[in-house]
Amino acid sequence: MKVRPLFDRVLVARTDEPTRSRGGLFLPETAKEKPLQGTILAVGSGRVSNSGDVTPLQVKVGDKVAFGKYAGTEIEIEGEERLILREDDILGILDD
């Protein structure tokens, strides 16, 4: 199934959370927090202004981004958890 976000929304796959703490302890699923970083899988066409002009998004497919803890809407696609965010919810693009 393909998902194409509308307008200024993006589809994000969260990065994998480590299973160990920095001290080497294994973390159970209940103790883990959801990561606040991810990779963009799909982008919408852009933001539509009041005059009807479409402004393209500044992010593109493959960008690694940081976003807020309560940002976006979680959905499940083919058994995988994904997140749909507005471009405004993205805090920044992460460089490697």
Backbone as CSV, one residue per row, in Angstrom:
resi,resn,N_x,N_y,N_z,CA_x,CA_y,CA_z,C_x,C_y,C_z
1,MET,0.843,-1.174,0.000,0.000,0.000,0.000,0.891,1.241,0.000
2,LYS,0.611,2.152,-0.903,1.337,3.413,-0.953,0.493,4.498,-0.299
3,VAL,1.166,5.368,0.433,0.497,6.503,1.071,1.166,7.772,0.563
4,ARG,0.362,8.694,0.076,0.865,9.982,-0.380,0.205,11.056,0.470
5,PRO,0.979,11.712,1.348,0.409,12.759,2.195,-0.105,13.928,1.362
6,LEU,-1.083,14.627,1.891,-1.661,15.775,1.208,-1.030,17.071,1.695
7,PHE,-0.942,18.025,0.797,-0.518,19.399,1.063,0.812,19.474,1.810
8,ASP,0.829,20.032,3.044,2.092,20.255,3.754,2.386,19.156,4.776
9,ARG,1.906,17.953,4.524,2.145,16.838,5.442,3.231,15.919,4.899
10,VAL,3.898,15.201,5.825,4.936,14.243,5.456,4.684,12.935,6.203
11,LEU,5.130,11.829,5.623,5.047,10.505,6.239,6.435,10.153,6.752
12,VAL,6.526,9.795,8.044,7.810,9.565,8.691,7.843,8.180,9.319
13,ALA,8.988,7.499,9.182,9.255,6.254,9.893,10.192,6.602,11.043
14,ARG,9.779,6.304,12.265,10.629,6.591,13.424,11.891,5.736,13.372
15,THR,12.986,6.277,13.913,14.219,5.494,14.001,14.058,4.435,15.078
16,ASP,14.824,3.363,14.973,14.737,2.290,15.957,15.317,2.739,17.282
17,GLU,14.620,2.401,18.347,15.048,2.725,19.701,16.037,1.654,20.158
18,PRO,17.166,2.045,20.763,18.109,1.034,21.250,17.486,0.174,22.341
19,THR,17.896,-1.099,22.398,17.346,-2.017,23.393,18.162,-2.023,24.676
20,ARG,19.263,-1.309,24.693,20.101,-1.217,25.888,20.286,0.234,26.295
21,SER,20.460,0.446,27.586,20.751,1.793,28.079,22.232,2.072,27.867
22,ARG,22.655,3.283,28.132,24.078,3.633,27.993,24.943,2.818,28.945
23,GLY,24.388,2.426,30.078,25.119,1.630,31.061,25.152,0.143,30.732
24,GLY,24.446,-0.269,29.664,24.479,-1.663,29.249,23.295,-2.497,29.704
25,LEU,22.327,-1.878,30.390,21.156,-2.617,30.851,20.143,-2.770,29.721
26,PHE,19.490,-3.928,29.663,18.434,-4.142,28.681,17.180,-3.410,29.118
27,LEU,16.528,-2.737,28.180,15.319,-1.975,28.475,14.090,-2.743,28.008
28,PRO,13.114,-2.960,28.889,11.871,-3.594,28.445,11.059,-2.619,27.601
29,GLU,10.132,-3.144,26.818,9.306,-2.307,25.939,8.569,-1.214,26.704
30,THR,8.129,-1.505,27.920,7.351,-0.533,28.687,8.197,0.634,29.181
31,ALA,9.512,0.462,29.267,10.384,1.523,29.775,10.912,2.425,28.669
32,LYS,10.726,2.027,27.424,11.256,2.806,26.309,10.341,3.977,25.974
33,GLU,10.969,5.080,25.593,10.206,6.211,25.060,10.279,6.148,23.540
34,LYS,9.266,6.657,22.885,9.276,6.658,21.431,10.309,7.664,20.946
35,PRO,11.076,7.278,19.925,12.106,8.191,19.418,11.501,9.469,18.834
36,LEU,12.253,10.540,18.929,11.817,11.838,18.429,12.525,12.185,17.126
37,GLN,13.020,11.145,16.441,13.691,11.311,15.168,13.145,10.289,14.190
38,GLY,13.273,10.583,12.912,12.805,9.644,11.909,13.273,10.022,10.524
39,THR,12.915,9.177,9.566,13.268,9.377,8.167,11.995,9.623,7.369
40,ILE,12.027,10.609,6.513,10.854,10.945,5.707,10.707,9.932,4.574
41,LEU,9.510,9.342,4.483,9.211,8.344,3.459,8.452,8.931,2.277
42,ALA,7.626,9.951,2.527,6.832,10.577,1.467,6.493,11.998,1.886
43,VAL,6.348,12.880,0.895,5.991,14.278,1.169,4.796,14.680,0.320
44,GLY,4.049,15.648,0.815,2.914,16.181,0.078,3.366,17.175,-0.973
45,SER,2.401,17.751,-1.673,2.712,18.663,-2.781,3.178,20.036,-2.315
46,GLY,2.812,20.456,-1.114,3.237,21.758,-0.598,2.097,22.502,0.068
47,ARG,2.440,23.602,0.687,1.469,24.431,1.399,0.757,25.344,0.422
48,VAL,-0.567,25.406,0.554,-1.378,26.266,-0.307,-1.645,27.569,0.440
49,SER,-1.286,28.690,-0.184,-1.495,29.992,0.449,-2.937,30.444,0.223
50,ASN,-3.296,31.560,0.841,-4.644,32.108,0.696,-4.944,32.517,-0.750
51,SER,-3.892,32.868,-1.490,-4.095,33.271,-2.887,-4.134,32.072,-3.830
52,GLY,-3.910,30.863,-3.305,-3.969,29.664,-4.130,-2.622,29.182,-4.640
53,ASP,-1.553,29.904,-4.317,-0.218,29.483,-4.743,0.265,28.321,-3.875
54,VAL,0.986,27.390,-4.489,1.529,26.244,-3.759,3.008,26.479,-3.497
55,THR,3.391,26.473,-2.217,4.786,26.617,-1.821,5.347,25.231,-1.535
56,PRO,6.386,24.791,-2.260,6.926,23.452,-2.019,7.536,23.323,-0.630
57,LEU,7.579,22.093,-0.126,8.131,21.827,1.202,9.650,21.925,1.175
58,GLN,10.236,22.222,2.327,11.687,22.334,2.438,12.344,20.984,2.690
59,VAL,11.568,19.975,3.070,12.112,18.643,3.319,11.829,17.759,2.110
60,LYS,12.611,16.684,1.986,12.422,15.759,0.871,12.521,14.319,1.382
61,VAL,12.138,13.386,0.551,12.193,11.973,0.907,13.638,11.601,1.219
62,GLY,13.826,10.887,2.330,15.157,10.453,2.743,15.791,11.327,3.800
63,ASP,15.261,12.539,4.021,15.808,13.415,5.061,15.562,12.805,6.438
64,LYS,16.547,12.946,7.324,16.377,12.549,8.721,15.990,13.800,9.482
65,VAL,14.897,13.719,10.238,14.348,14.898,10.894,14.110,14.640,12.375
66,ALA,14.041,15.734,13.129,13.655,15.704,14.537,12.295,16.376,14.648
67,PHE,11.450,15.833,15.530,10.109,16.389,15.707,9.727,16.339,17.169
68,GLY,8.659,17.048,17.518,8.217,17.138,18.903,7.629,15.839,19.430
69,LYS,7.608,15.721,20.745,7.156,14.500,21.410,5.701,14.163,21.094
70,TYR,4.841,15.149,21.023,3.414,14.906,20.803,2.964,15.332,19.407
71,ALA,3.909,15.449,18.484,3.594,15.915,17.135,3.024,14.792,16.277
72,GLY,2.151,15.156,15.365,1.673,14.234,14.351,0.615,13.247,14.789
73,THR,0.262,12.384,13.850,-0.740,11.349,14.051,-0.125,10.002,13.697
74,GLU,-0.214,9.053,14.618,0.338,7.728,14.365,-0.662,6.899,13.573
75,ILE,-0.154,6.209,12.542,-0.981,5.294,11.763,-0.193,4.002,11.569
76,GLU,-0.897,2.942,11.200,-0.243,1.667,10.937,-0.453,1.315,9.468
77,ILE,0.650,1.059,8.771,0.606,0.700,7.356,1.325,-0.635,7.199
78,GLU,0.571,-1.649,6.773,1.117,-2.984,6.564,1.900,-3.476,7.772
79,GLY,1.354,-3.264,8.960,1.964,-3.736,10.193,3.091,-2.866,10.724
80,GLU,3.436,-1.805,10.038,4.501,-0.890,10.459,3.880,0.393,11.005
81,GLU,4.415,0.878,12.116,3.924,2.118,12.702,4.590,3.298,12.010
82,ARG,3.796,4.213,11.520,4.273,5.409,10.829,3.652,6.639,11.469
83,LEU,4.167,7.792,11.116,3.719,9.050,11.686,3.472,10.035,10.548
84,ILE,2.318,10.697,10.572,2.037,11.759,9.603,2.141,13.089,10.343
85,LEU,3.023,13.954,9.849,3.287,15.251,10.470,3.031,16.374,9.485
86,ARG,2.724,17.541,10.010,2.748,18.754,9.194,4.206,19.223,9.157
87,GLU,4.566,19.939,8.122,5.936,20.446,8.035,6.251,21.346,9.230
88,ASP,5.270,22.054,9.756,5.470,22.927,10.920,5.875,22.148,12.166
89,ASP,5.508,20.851,12.262,5.834,20.029,13.415,7.291,19.564,13.411
90,ILE,7.958,19.685,12.277,9.357,19.261,12.173,10.234,20.348,12.757
91,LEU,11.092,19.959,13.717,11.955,20.926,14.394,13.243,21.201,13.627
92,GLY,13.717,20.203,12.864,14.942,20.414,12.105,15.322,19.182,11.301
93,ILE,16.198,19.394,10.330,16.745,18.315,9.520,18.092,17.934,10.124
94,LEU,18.311,16.648,10.348,19.544,16.163,10.970,20.555,15.799,9.887
95,ASP,21.769,16.339,10.015,22.848,16.008,9.080,23.613,14.808,9.631
96,ASP,24.132,14.000,8.721,24.917,12.827,9.160,26.276,13.218,9.641
